[in-house]
Amino acid sequence: MTWRSILISQGGKLSLKQNQMLIQQDGNEFTVPLEDIAIVVVESRETVITVPLLSAFGLYGITFLTCDEQFLPCGQWLPFNQYHRQLKTLKLQLETSLPQKKQLWQKIVQQKIRNQAKVLSICNFYAESTRLLKMAMQVKSGDKDNLEAQSAVIYFQTLFGKGFKRTEDENRVNIALNYGYTVMRSAVARGLVLYGWLPQIGLFHHSELNAFNLADDFIEPFRPLVDLLVVDLANKDKLSFNLSPILKQRLIKVLNYQLLFKQEKVNTLTAIERTISTFQSALSQRNADLLKLPEILPLAEHQYE
């Protein structure tokens, strides 16, 4: 089972050695079994990576993120053609009807709002949590009343204050949220590709300029976990305007935090894969209720460090 999320913040060389990633930095060498790795984030612009290692990433289903000059993820390497029934899955995806898409989007939005309500409850905002739970019950097919956006206003201003806006880039909370969302989005995209889905073709998101429309659909119920982590870091005064390596490591670890999936505690990466596996059942049987989505738990790190 893959569980490691690795951040490379110092220059060096990454190469392949006996089915392991060999990390060489400042005269030191470290190895990590490829079978343990889910995601590798490289932010150092002095890092060299070999083609055999990139090929091994593809074979082992490992996603690889590179960063820009501001140390924010800007590029992603995804596994290709690993699913054994790629054509069958592609046909299923392309033949999905609009009513099916709307019903599945309704389920996703409902669970996102429920998870937001759970975050508010964990943070002792009980009245607002109850309000969001009622809104989740009112979401219709396709969310034609746009309750997702309405709940977001209540949710974020309750968590981070009345004047908080997600559009403010020069805000340390938003900086942390954006980094955490990017990591989560890359994990969702990885899971989709591993199961043979085209991430470009979404249910609700459909921008021609977006290569990850489907990932942007399925990330929604997982976003509140990032929010809960950022709230916890903010309360402990561990956020900053400049993303330090320590802060990035803390945010990347969100993939090892626990969620509740069908009454079982699993880490985020496992929850993503199980969510996507139920997506195929929901489409093939034309039953949106077969799509199962994760539930938020109070923060608890996965057993692996």
C-alpha positions as CSV (number, residue, x, y, z in Angstrom):
1,M,0.0,0.0,0.0
2,T,1.4,3.4,-1.0
3,W,1.5,5.9,1.9
4,R,4.6,8.1,1.6
5,S,4.4,11.7,0.4
6,I,7.9,13.0,-0.1
7,L,9.1,16.7,-0.3
8,I,12.5,17.4,-1.9
9,S,13.5,20.9,-0.7
10,Q,17.3,20.6,-1.2
11,G,19.2,20.1,-4.4
12,G,20.6,16.8,-5.3
13,K,20.0,13.8,-7.6
14,L,17.1,11.4,-7.7
15,S,17.6,8.1,-9.5
16,L,16.5,4.5,-9.6
17,K,18.3,1.8,-7.7
18,Q,16.8,-1.7,-7.4
19,N,13.2,-0.7,-7.3
20,Q,13.9,2.1,-4.9
21,M,14.3,5.9,-5.3
22,L,17.9,6.8,-4.5
23,I,18.2,10.3,-3.1
24,Q,21.7,11.8,-3.2
25,Q,22.3,15.1,-1.3
26,D,25.4,16.7,0.0
27,G,27.4,13.5,0.0
28,N,24.6,11.5,1.7
29,E,22.4,8.8,0.2
30,F,18.9,7.7,1.1
31,T,16.7,5.1,-0.5
32,V,12.9,4.8,-0.4
33,P,11.0,1.7,-1.8
34,L,8.9,2.7,-4.8
35,E,6.1,0.6,-3.6
36,D,5.7,2.8,-0.6
37,I,5.5,6.1,-2.5
38,A,2.4,7.9,-3.6
39,I,3.6,11.4,-4.3
40,V,6.9,13.2,-4.7
41,V,7.1,17.0,-4.6
42,V,10.4,18.6,-5.8
43,E,10.7,22.3,-5.1
44,S,14.5,22.7,-5.4
45,R,15.5,23.9,-8.8
46,E,18.9,22.3,-8.4
47,T,17.4,18.8,-8.3
48,V,18.3,16.3,-11.1
49,I,16.1,13.4,-11.9
50,T,16.8,10.5,-14.2
51,V,14.5,9.1,-16.9
52,P,14.6,5.5,-15.5
53,L,13.2,6.9,-12.2
54,L,10.5,8.8,-14.1
55,S,9.6,5.6,-16.0
56,A,9.5,3.7,-12.7
57,F,7.2,6.4,-11.2
58,G,4.8,5.6,-14.1
59,L,4.9,1.9,-13.6
60,Y,4.4,2.2,-9.8
61,G,1.6,4.7,-10.1
62,I,3.6,7.5,-8.4
63,T,2.7,11.1,-9.2
64,F,5.5,13.6,-9.4
65,L,5.1,17.4,-8.8
66,T,7.5,20.2,-9.8
67,C,7.4,23.7,-8.4
68,D,7.8,27.2,-9.8
69,E,10.0,30.0,-8.6
70,Q,7.6,30.7,-5.7
71,F,7.9,27.0,-4.6
72,L,4.3,26.3,-5.5
73,P,3.5,23.1,-7.5
74,C,3.1,24.0,-11.2
75,G,3.5,20.7,-13.1
76,Q,2.5,17.1,-12.6
77,W,3.7,13.7,-13.9
78,L,0.9,11.1,-13.9
79,P,1.0,7.4,-14.6
80,F,-0.2,6.4,-18.1
81,N,-2.2,3.5,-19.3
82,Q,-1.9,1.4,-16.2
83,Y,-5.6,0.4,-15.9
84,H,-6.4,-3.0,-17.5
85,R,-9.7,-2.0,-19.0
86,Q,-9.0,1.5,-20.2
87,L,-11.3,1.5,-23.2
88,K,-14.3,0.2,-21.3
89,T,-13.8,2.9,-18.7
90,L,-13.4,5.6,-21.4
91,K,-16.6,4.5,-23.1
92,L,-18.4,4.6,-19.8
93,Q,-17.2,8.1,-19.1
94,L,-18.0,9.4,-22.6
95,E,-21.5,7.9,-22.5
96,T,-22.5,9.4,-19.1
97,S,-25.8,11.3,-19.6
98,L,-26.4,14.8,-18.3
99,P,-29.0,13.6,-15.7
100,Q,-26.4,11.1,-14.4
101,K,-23.8,13.9,-14.1
102,K,-26.2,16.1,-12.2
103,Q,-27.2,13.4,-9.8
104,L,-23.6,12.5,-9.1
105,W,-22.7,16.2,-8.6
106,Q,-25.6,16.5,-6.2
107,K,-24.1,13.7,-4.1
108,I,-20.7,15.3,-4.2
109,V,-22.0,18.7,-3.1
110,Q,-24.1,17.2,-0.3
111,Q,-21.1,15.4,1.1
112,K,-18.9,18.4,0.8
113,I,-21.3,20.5,2.8
114,R,-21.8,17.8,5.4
115,N,-18.0,17.6,5.8
116,Q,-17.9,21.4,6.1
117,A,-20.5,21.1,8.8
118,K,-18.4,18.5,10.6
119,V,-15.4,20.8,10.5
120,L,-17.5,23.6,12.1
121,S,-18.7,21.2,14.7
122,I,-15.2,20.0,15.6
123,C,-14.3,23.7,16.0
124,N,-17.3,24.3,18.3
125,F,-19.4,26.3,15.9
126,Y,-22.5,24.2,16.5
127,A,-25.2,26.6,15.3
128,E,-23.5,27.2,12.0
129,S,-22.8,23.5,11.7
130,T,-26.5,22.7,12.1
131,R,-27.3,25.3,9.5
132,L,-25.0,23.7,6.9
133,L,-26.4,20.3,7.6
134,K,-29.9,21.6,6.7
135,M,-28.5,23.1,3.5
136,A,-26.9,19.8,2.5
137,M,-30.4,18.2,2.7
138,Q,-31.7,20.9,0.3
139,V,-29.2,20.3,-2.5
140,K,-31.0,19.3,-5.7
141,S,-29.9,17.5,-8.8
142,G,-27.1,19.5,-10.3
143,D,-27.2,21.9,-7.3
144,K,-29.3,24.3,-9.4
145,D,-29.7,26.6,-6.4
146,N,-25.9,26.9,-6.0
147,L,-26.0,25.9,-2.3
148,E,-22.3,24.9,-2.6
149,A,-21.4,28.6,-3.0
150,Q,-23.9,29.7,-0.3
151,S,-22.5,27.3,2.2
152,A,-18.9,28.3,1.4
153,V,-19.6,31.9,2.4
154,I,-21.0,30.8,5.8
155,Y,-18.4,28.2,6.3
156,F,-15.2,30.2,5.6
157,Q,-16.4,33.3,7.4
158,T,-17.3,31.2,10.4
159,L,-13.9,29.5,10.4
160,F,-11.6,32.4,9.6
161,G,-13.6,35.6,10.5
162,K,-16.3,37.7,8.9
163,G,-13.9,39.6,6.6
164,F,-12.2,36.5,5.2
165,K,-12.3,36.1,1.5
166,R,-10.9,33.2,-0.5
167,T,-9.9,35.6,-3.3
168,E,-7.2,37.3,-1.2
169,D,-3.9,35.8,-2.4
170,E,-1.7,37.7,0.1
171,N,-3.3,36.0,3.1
172,R,-1.4,33.4,5.0
173,V,-4.5,31.3,5.5
174,N,-5.2,31.3,1.7
175,I,-1.6,30.6,1.0
176,A,-1.7,27.4,3.1
177,L,-5.1,26.4,1.8
178,N,-4.0,26.8,-1.8
179,Y,-0.9,24.6,-1.2
180,G,-2.9,22.0,0.6
181,Y,-5.6,21.9,-2.1
182,T,-2.9,21.5,-4.8
183,V,-1.5,18.5,-3.1
184,M,-4.9,17.0,-2.6
185,R,-5.9,17.7,-6.2
186,S,-2.7,15.9,-7.5
187,A,-3.6,12.9,-5.3
188,V,-7.2,12.8,-6.7
189,A,-5.8,13.1,-10.3
190,R,-3.4,10.3,-9.6
191,G,-6.3,8.1,-8.3
192,L,-8.5,8.9,-11.4
193,V,-5.7,7.9,-13.8
194,L,-4.9,4.7,-12.0
195,Y,-8.5,3.7,-12.4
196,G,-8.5,4.5,-16.1
197,W,-10.5,7.8,-16.1
198,L,-9.7,10.8,-18.2
199,P,-9.3,13.7,-15.7
200,Q,-10.1,16.3,-18.4
201,I,-13.8,15.2,-18.7
202,G,-15.7,16.3,-15.6
203,L,-19.2,16.0,-14.2
204,F,-19.7,19.6,-13.2
205,H,-16.4,21.3,-14.1
206,H,-16.0,21.5,-17.9
207,S,-13.5,24.2,-18.8
208,E,-11.7,23.5,-22.1
209,L,-8.6,25.1,-20.5
210,N,-8.6,22.7,-17.5
211,A,-6.9,19.3,-17.8
212,F,-8.3,18.2,-14.4
213,N,-12.0,18.9,-14.5
214,L,-12.9,15.5,-13.0
215,A,-10.3,15.9,-10.3
216,D,-11.8,19.3,-9.5
217,D,-15.2,17.5,-9.1
218,F,-13.9,14.8,-6.8
219,I,-11.6,17.0,-4.6
220,E,-14.7,18.8,-3.2
221,P,-15.5,16.4,-0.3
222,F,-11.8,16.2,0.6
223,R,-11.2,20.0,0.8
224,P,-12.6,20.3,4.3
225,L,-9.9,18.1,5.6
226,V,-7.3,20.6,4.3
227,D,-9.4,23.4,5.9
228,L,-9.4,21.6,9.3
229,L,-5.6,21.1,9.1
230,V,-5.1,24.8,8.3
231,V,-7.4,25.9,11.1
232,D,-5.4,23.7,13.5
233,L,-2.1,25.2,12.3
234,A,-3.5,28.8,12.5
235,N,-4.7,28.2,16.1
236,K,-1.2,27.0,16.9
237,D,0.4,30.0,15.2
238,K,2.2,27.8,12.7
239,L,1.2,29.6,9.5
240,S,3.4,32.2,7.7
241,F,3.2,34.3,4.6
242,N,6.2,32.4,3.2
243,L,5.7,28.7,3.0
244,S,8.6,27.2,5.0
245,P,9.7,23.6,4.4
246,I,8.3,22.6,7.7
247,L,4.9,24.1,6.9
248,K,4.9,22.4,3.5
249,Q,5.7,19.0,5.1
250,R,2.8,19.5,7.5
251,L,0.5,20.3,4.7
252,I,1.6,17.4,2.5
253,K,0.9,15.1,5.5
254,V,-2.8,15.7,5.0
255,L,-2.7,12.7,2.6
256,N,-1.9,10.5,5.6
257,Y,-4.6,11.9,7.8
258,Q,-7.7,9.7,8.5
259,L,-11.1,9.9,7.1
260,L,-14.2,7.7,7.6
261,F,-15.2,5.7,4.5
262,K,-18.2,3.4,4.8
263,Q,-17.7,3.3,8.6
264,E,-14.0,2.4,8.3
265,K,-11.1,4.6,9.2
266,V,-8.6,4.9,6.3
267,N,-6.0,7.4,5.3
268,T,-6.8,10.0,2.7
269,L,-5.0,8.3,-0.2
270,T,-7.0,5.1,0.4
271,A,-10.2,7.1,0.7
272,I,-9.5,8.7,-2.6
273,E,-9.0,5.4,-4.3
274,R,-12.1,3.8,-2.8
275,T,-14.2,6.8,-3.7
276,I,-13.1,6.5,-7.4
277,S,-13.7,2.8,-7.4
278,T,-17.3,3.4,-6.4
279,F,-17.6,5.9,-9.2
280,Q,-17.4,3.1,-11.8
281,S,-20.2,1.2,-10.1
282,A,-22.4,4.3,-10.0
283,L,-21.9,4.9,-13.7
284,S,-22.2,1.3,-14.9
285,Q,-25.3,0.7,-12.9
286,R,-26.7,4.2,-13.4
287,N,-27.3,4.6,-9.7
288,A,-25.8,7.7,-8.1
289,D,-26.4,6.2,-4.6
290,L,-23.6,3.8,-5.3
291,L,-21.1,6.6,-5.2
292,K,-19.6,6.6,-1.7
293,L,-17.7,9.6,-0.4
294,P,-15.6,10.2,2.7
295,E,-16.6,11.7,6.0
296,I,-14.5,14.0,8.1
297,L,-13.0,12.9,11.4
298,P,-11.2,15.0,14.0
299,L,-7.5,15.4,13.1
300,A,-5.5,12.3,13.6
301,E,-2.3,11.4,11.8
302,H,-2.0,8.1,10.0
303,Q,0.2,5.5,11.7
304,Y,3.0,6.1,9.1
305,E,5.3,9.0,9.5
